[in-house]
Amino acid sequence: MPSYRVFRMKDHVRQSFRWAAHTLGLANVKPRDYMEQEQTVEAASPYAAWMQCKDTDAPLDVGDVLQGETGGLYIYKYVGFEDARWVLPEVKPGAAQAEDEHAAAVTN
């Protein structure tokens, strides 16, 4: 049976997420807006995972993300689960080089 890792949306981000207009399609989520939980849920689907969690002390809440074993992300919205993807900040080429030089200077 598949398992899902649970990522909980941080409370201050959840408030703005709740009031944002609903959009259809692939949702872009930022890792900085989530806290990774040690919690994993074994379930046949994201909806089955939601059912398992709904009567516990830590139910899934709007904005939370489930990550499947294959890496697929599913965000919980008022209308159900929708596909999502992590959006990582773009690394500027100069910044990466500066970090490498700084790390080399520190280790020497």
C-alpha contacts under 8 A as a table, 3 or more apart, distances in Angstrom:
res1	aa1	res2	aa2	distance
1	M	42	E	6.38
1	M	43	A	6.23
1	M	44	A	5.99
2	P	42	E	5.75
2	P	43	A	5.82
2	P	44	A	5.90
2	P	45	S	7.63
2	P	68	G	7.17
2	P	69	E	6.65
3	S	40	T	6.42
3	S	41	V	5.37
3	S	42	E	4.09
3	S	43	A	5.94
3	S	44	A	7.90
3	S	68	G	6.19
3	S	69	E	6.17
4	Y	40	T	5.37
4	Y	41	V	5.17
4	Y	42	E	6.33
4	Y	43	A	7.49
4	Y	46	P	7.79
4	Y	49	A	7.73
4	Y	66	L	5.66
4	Y	67	Q	5.17
4	Y	68	G	4.61
4	Y	69	E	6.43
5	R	37	Q	7.42
5	R	38	E	7.72
5	R	39	Q	6.28
5	R	40	T	4.53
5	R	41	V	6.62
5	R	66	L	5.56
5	R	67	Q	5.06
5	R	68	G	6.63
6	V	36	E	6.55
6	V	37	Q	5.77
6	V	38	E	7.65
6	V	39	Q	5.90
6	V	40	T	6.02
6	V	41	V	7.62
6	V	64	D	7.35
6	V	65	V	6.05
6	V	66	L	4.90
6	V	67	Q	6.63
7	F	34	Y	5.86
7	F	35	M	5.60
7	F	36	E	4.59
7	F	37	Q	5.81
7	F	64	D	5.88
7	F	65	V	5.07
7	F	66	L	6.26
7	F	67	Q	7.80
8	R	34	Y	5.40
8	R	35	M	5.21
8	R	36	E	6.43
8	R	37	Q	6.95
8	R	60	L	7.97
8	R	63	G	7.58
8	R	64	D	4.85
8	R	65	V	6.59
9	M	13	V	6.78
9	M	14	R	6.08
9	M	33	D	5.93
9	M	34	Y	4.44
9	M	35	M	6.34
9	M	63	G	5.87
9	M	64	D	5.25
9	M	65	V	7.59
10	K	13	V	5.50
10	K	14	R	6.14
10	K	33	D	5.78
10	K	34	Y	5.48
10	K	35	M	6.55
11	D	14	R	4.97
11	D	15	Q	6.55
12	H	15	Q	5.67
12	H	16	S	7.32
13	V	16	S	5.58
13	V	17	F	6.23
13	V	33	D	6.50
14	R	17	F	4.86
14	R	18	R	6.02
14	R	62	V	7.61
14	R	63	G	6.34
15	Q	18	R	5.32
15	Q	19	W	6.77
16	S	19	W	5.37
16	S	20	A	6.16
17	F	20	A	5.21
17	F	63	G	6.88
18	R	62	V	7.25
18	R	63	G	7.75
24	L	27	A	7.86
25	G	82	E	7.24
25	G	83	D	7.24
26	L	82	E	6.95
26	L	83	D	5.27
26	L	84	A	5.15
26	L	85	R	7.13
27	A	75	I	7.55
27	A	82	E	7.29
27	A	83	D	6.34
27	A	84	A	4.37
27	A	85	R	6.33
28	N	84	A	5.75
28	N	85	R	5.25
28	N	86	W	6.02
28	N	87	V	5.91
29	V	33	D	7.66
29	V	84	A	6.73
29	V	85	R	6.03
29	V	86	W	5.03
29	V	87	V	5.73
30	K	33	D	5.60
30	K	34	Y	7.42
30	K	86	W	5.66
30	K	87	V	5.20
30	K	88	L	6.54
31	P	34	Y	5.51
31	P	86	W	6.53
31	P	87	V	7.35
31	P	88	L	7.33
32	R	35	M	7.80
37	Q	40	T	7.89
41	V	49	A	6.10
41	V	52	Q	7.96
42	E	49	A	6.92
43	A	46	P	7.14
43	A	48	A	5.50
43	A	49	A	5.16
43	A	52	Q	7.96
44	A	48	A	6.03
44	A	49	A	7.47
45	S	48	A	5.10
45	S	49	A	6.32
46	P	49	A	4.97
46	P	50	W	6.24
46	P	66	L	7.12
46	P	74	Y	7.26
46	P	81	F	7.17
47	Y	50	W	4.98
47	Y	51	M	6.28
47	Y	81	F	7.48
48	A	51	M	5.02
48	A	52	Q	6.28
49	A	52	Q	5.12
49	A	53	C	6.29
50	W	53	C	5.18
50	W	54	K	5.90
50	W	59	P	7.47
50	W	60	L	6.33
51	M	54	K	5.35
51	M	55	D	7.75
52	Q	55	D	7.11
52	Q	56	T	7.79
53	C	56	T	5.38
53	C	58	A	6.73
53	C	59	P	4.74
53	C	60	L	6.35
54	K	58	A	7.60
54	K	59	P	4.52
54	K	60	L	6.54
55	D	59	P	6.54
56	T	59	P	5.70
60	L	64	D	6.28
60	L	76	Y	7.73
61	D	64	D	5.72
61	D	76	Y	7.08
62	V	76	Y	5.27
62	V	77	K	5.14
62	V	78	Y	6.48
63	G	75	I	6.09
63	G	76	Y	5.35
63	G	77	K	6.05
64	D	75	I	5.84
64	D	76	Y	5.58
65	V	73	L	6.59
65	V	74	Y	5.50
65	V	75	I	4.41
65	V	76	Y	6.23
66	L	73	L	5.71
66	L	74	Y	5.18
66	L	75	I	6.48
67	Q	71	G	5.83
67	Q	72	G	5.57
67	Q	73	L	4.56
67	Q	74	Y	6.46
68	G	71	G	5.21
68	G	72	G	5.17
68	G	73	L	6.46
69	E	72	G	7.35
72	G	83	D	7.61
72	G	84	A	7.69
72	G	85	R	7.79
73	L	83	D	5.87
73	L	84	A	5.07
73	L	85	R	6.07
74	Y	81	F	5.80
74	Y	82	E	5.38
74	Y	83	D	4.68
74	Y	84	A	5.41
75	I	81	F	5.41
75	I	82	E	5.43
75	I	83	D	6.34
75	I	84	A	6.04
76	Y	79	V	7.99
76	Y	80	G	5.77
76	Y	81	F	4.58
76	Y	82	E	6.72
77	K	80	G	5.15
77	K	81	F	5.87
77	K	82	E	7.27
91	V	95	A	6.99
91	V	96	A	6.90
92	K	95	A	5.28
92	K	96	A	6.53
93	P	96	A	5.39
93	P	97	Q	6.48
94	G	97	Q	5.22
94	G	98	A	6.14
95	A	98	A	5.06
95	A	99	E	6.17
96	A	99	E	5.13
96	A	100	D	6.31
97	Q	100	D	5.09
97	Q	101	E	6.25
98	A	101	E	5.10
98	A	102	H	6.08
99	E	102	H	5.03
99	E	103	A	6.06
100	D	103	A	5.12
100	D	104	A	6.17
101	E	104	A	5.10
101	E	105	A	6.16
102	H	105	A	5.09
102	H	106	V	6.19
103	A	106	V	5.16
103	A	107	T	6.27
104	A	107	T	5.33
104	A	108	N	6.26
105	A	108	N	5.35
